[in-house]
Amino acid sequence: MKRSNATQVLTTVPDARLYKKSPGTGAMLCFIGHALMENRSGLIVQGDLTRADGRAKRRAALDMIHRHSPGSTRG
């Protein structure tokens, strides 16, 4: 039986989704963590956790940059 988000659900975290990080690896139920780092020192200045899907990285990066930019009213 093929695994899908419809057949695989964590009872403790029903929002987790199947995500395959790279070719040759198996899909796992998970979320994706994102970090925005400061250039000079490498310190993490912001972090996010999103539902795993094919567009989460791009959306999270744009959102974190917007929230961190000077004069931003979000976040």
Helices and strands as residue ranges (DSSP letters): E 17-19, E 28-37, E 44-51, H 56-68
